Amino acid sequence: MIPSAPPTPIGQPLAIDGGPPVVAGPLPSIRDASGRLIGAEEEALVREVIRSGTLAYIYGDKVRRFEAEFARLHGVRHAVAVSSGTAALHTAMIYLDPEPGDEVIVSPLTDMGSVIPILYQQAVPVFADVDPRTQNLDPRSVAALVSPRTRAIMVTHLYGNPADLDPLLAVARRHDLAVIEDCAQAHLARYRGRLVGTFGHLGCFSFQQSKHITTGDGGMVIAAEDGRHGRRLRECFDKGWPRDRPGRDHLFLAPNYHLTELQAAVGLAQLGKYPACLSGRQRAARQLDGLLADEPAVEPVAVQDGAEAVYFYYCFRLRAGALRVAPAQFVAALTAEGVRCEQGYPGPVPLYAYPVIRDRRTFGRSGWPFTSPPARRDWTYPPGTCPVAERLCQETVVLPWNERLEPAHVAAIAAAVRKVADAYRA
Ligand SMILES: Cc1ncc(COP(=O)(O)O)c(C=O)c1O
């Protein structure tokens, strides 16, 4: 249903105050078919798997084909499919095999799925601050945090917007650090013309429901080379088991993160949807950029120079002093107008303010790895750890985005933003 979109709902009371909402009907959503490109192609391949009776990847060919096509798409030699984006990042961490207490520099503006794998490997997350324009890692902050215990930099390409890789890779090269690219939100985004995920040592993807292509849940790790640290990627998500050799063996500690043949069947069909997904999201984002260009209260998150963004979310900051209400009130009012949105990402506070990290709720009462004997120090992350990120979490409005937003939907979203901004203008 196309919502009603009065171009200038001037004079109407806000919906939060009892007025009519700008967006009368539901907008397309990633939660169901309204906002996703899932159909006959997926159905046919899933039916094939069901009829074959082979659901497990170790006996089938769908996961292998999904991996091969994903590797080919990225021009890399290796790709392994796993059960989630978190599993992909954990597989990458297992591959790097850090010593307990080693440090991984990471953004505080990312999903907890970026940090959980660091903690499970008994390594310590070190949160670097972000660039206020793009909200991605600030290379100067990263450089300042490198220590003799730093093992890797995990670079999230947030909101589908590539991070500034050149200076980040320079820091990594200078200190001989591994680089894990977290591309969960940035499928086929480009930096200086090249696909993200192919710059670092390992590129990790998520196929969770909201991602550019989806298998419900799922993930992928890509790499130019395998076995570099004495481990092969395929063993890092498969109980340390070298299945290409006869018999059973378990070479090191690793979980079972298999993707199933059913999921890979969906994934194979979804690969064909990338062009429509990317162009739909980009077209809608460009339209909203244009419609909000002269709205003084909002400032869209900047796309990195030399990059092509793929819009996992559409995000803007509320300009300090432009409105007479707090950002939470703006978000509540915009939601009431029929535009679902959130304050900040991963929320109104950065990752380190969530109980798992703030209160060190990890392994029993140990507080490990934050407090573990091999760590360089006792790790705490008090307010003020990353001041720019903390401010952005407060000021940013996050709009869920998808490839089925039509021009009328985007016009309605813009009208709602303007209505709320007009009502609350300072
Ligand atoms: C940037 C980022 N990293 C990691 C993840 C974890 O992926 P998953 O939810 O598939 O485990 C997500 C998921 O939202 C994400 O957005």
The ligand as an ORCA input file, in Angstrom:
! r2SCAN-3c Opt
* xyz 0 1
  C      28.166     -4.546     11.503
  C      27.660     -5.885     11.948
  N      28.548     -6.805     12.359
  C      28.160     -8.032     12.754
  C      26.844     -8.391     12.752
  C      26.450     -9.753     13.237
  O      25.772    -10.467     12.263
  P      24.674    -11.581     12.671
  O      23.502    -10.868     13.242
  O      24.388    -12.261     11.381
  O      25.317    -12.476     13.654
  C      25.877     -7.472     12.330
  C      24.435     -7.804     12.335
  O      23.597     -6.942     12.398
  C      26.293     -6.186     11.923
  O      25.413     -5.264     11.506
*
